[in-house]
Amino acid sequence: MTFNRRFILGAIAGSSFFGLPAVALTQAEATKLIDNISADLRNAIDNARSDADRFQRFEKIFAKYADVPRIAQKALGPTWRDASKAQRSAYVKAFQGFMARFYGKRFREFKGFQITVTGAEKAPGGFLVDSRVQIKSGSPFDTQWHVISSGGRDRMFNMYIEGVSILADMRVQIGSMLDKRGGDIDKLTAHLNSST
């Protein structure tokens, strides 16, 4: 975990183009945010009545705790600059739903999981919060959550699973989808809305 932490902090520090806000939250607030996310995720996974119900719950959690517009913008890359206000709004909404379905499908086997916060350290724009995830059907693994203050609220900006950045992975996926549609953001948005 030490290697991952140093590597991740270095990567965050080197990503000044993210335009992260100045630190305006405390370590305790950052840790509490992850505790709250964990509780809501566990409730969604353990109590969802169907895939559709779980996806809906995940989307509410994503909208409540994550800086969705900033994450969606960074996942899209340079195309964001050329998009109109209406295109950006439609894309962010589609991205939010896509993320909920994408991770809702992957987390359905996590029933009864536990997330334990193990530490936190200052990082550009906020804090990097360490946690250990224990699932019933497998070995525990480490996660790191990049928490920032955005729009006067504490928000999750990125997550690392065993050192792998979720945002970086999304940038690759969204970039590939966009390339396949000739760089057309409207076609990308339509695809995200229909993707299951």
N, C-alpha and C positions, 0 to 999 in steps of 0.2 A: 504493500500500500504506500510505502514511503516513495518508491520510484514513481508510482502513478501520480501521487500528490505533487511532487516536484515537476514532473513532466507537464501536468495539467496547468499548474500555476504559471509555468513558463509559457505555455501556449496561450493562456488567457492574457498574460502581460504583453505578449507579442502581437496580439490582435487588436491594436489600437483603432483599426478601422471600424470596429464594432460601434464606436461612439457611445460607450457606456457612460451612464451618469455618475456624478461624484457620489462617494459613499455617504449615505444618509440613514443607515440603519445599524443596529447593534448586533453583536454576535448572538445574544439571547433571542433577538427578534428573528434572525435568520434561522436559528435552530428551531424555534417555535413554528415557523412556516413549514419546515420539513416534517415536523411532528404532525401538524394539521393535515398536510398532503397525505402522509402515510395513513392516518386514520380514515380519511375520506376514500382513499384508494382501496383499503382493506374492506370498508363497508360496501363499496361498489362491486368488488370482486366476489365477496362472500354472499351478497344478498341480491344480485341481479337475477331476474327471473328468466331472461333470455339474452341472446346476443344483442338484439336491438336495445334492450333495456340497459345492458352494460355499456354499449356505445354511447347512449344518451347520458349516462352517469359520468363516463369518462370525459365527454365534451364539456359538461358543466364544471368538472374539476379543472380541466385544462383552462377554461375561460376564467375561472375564479382565481387560480394561483399562478398561472404562467403569463409572461409578457408576450401574449400571442402576436400582436402586430409587429413587435421587434423581431421575434423569432421567425415569423413568416417572411418579413423583409430580408433578413439575413439568409434564409433558405433560398429565396428567389435570386438574390445577387443583383448584378447591374441592371437587369430588366426592370427592376422596381423604379429606377429613376425615370424611365420613359413611359411608365404607365400613368394613366389618368387617375384622378381621385376615385372615380366610380370603379375603375378596373382594380385598383388597389383594395378597395373595400370588399368587392366581390371575391377577390382572390383570398384575402385574409379569412373571410367567413368559410370559404371552401377548404382552405388549409386547416382550419380549426376542426372541421368535421372529419377530414381525412386523417388527421393525427389521432383523433378519438377512436376511429375505426381501426386504424393500423395497430395501435398499441392495445386497444381493447381486445383484439383477437389474440395478440401475443401474451397477454397477461391472464387469460382465462384459466390457465392451469395453476395460478398462484394462490388458490383458495387457502385461507388460513396462514398466509405469509406474515412475517414480522419484519419491520424495519427499525433498527436501533441506531440512533445518532451516536457516533463515536468521537466526534471532534469538529472543530471549525477553525478556519484561518482566513485572515483578510485576503481578498483577491480584488483585482481591478473592478470597480463599480459596486463592490459589496463583499460577500464572503463565499468561500468554498466550504460546504458542509459535508463531512464524511459520514457515511452510514454503512451498516452491514445488513444485508438482506438474507433472511433465512426462509426457505420454502420447505414444505413438507416432503416434497418428492425429489429433493436434490441437495447439493452442497451449498453452503452460504457463499455469497459473493459481495464484493465491495462496490459501493456507488458513491459518487460525489455530485453534489448539487450546487450550481452556481446561482446564488441568490443576489438580486440587486434591488435597489429602490427605484421604482418607476411610476411616474404620475402620482407621487405621494403615497404609494402603496408598496409593500414588499412583494416581490415577484420572483418566480423561478425563471431563469433565462436559459439555462442549459443543464444537462445531466450527463454524467459520465458513468458508464457501466464497465467496470474493470479497465478503466482508462480510455475507453472508446467514447468519443463525443457523439451524442444524439444529434446535435445541431449539424455537425460536420456530415454525418450520415444523411440527414435530411437534405443538405445542400447538394449532395451527389444525386440523390433520388429525384429531387425536384428539377435539378439541372438536366438530368437524363430525360425526364418527362417533357420538359420544355423543348429540348433539342428535337425530340421525335415529332413535335408539333410545330416545327419551323420557327421557334421563338415566339409563337403567338400566345400571349398571356390569356386571352379569352378562351382559347382551346384548352389551355392548361387548366384553367378554372373549371371548365365543363368536365374535364376528365377527373379532377379531384372530387367534384360533386357526385360523380357516378361510380367512382372507384370503391370497391368493397374488399 
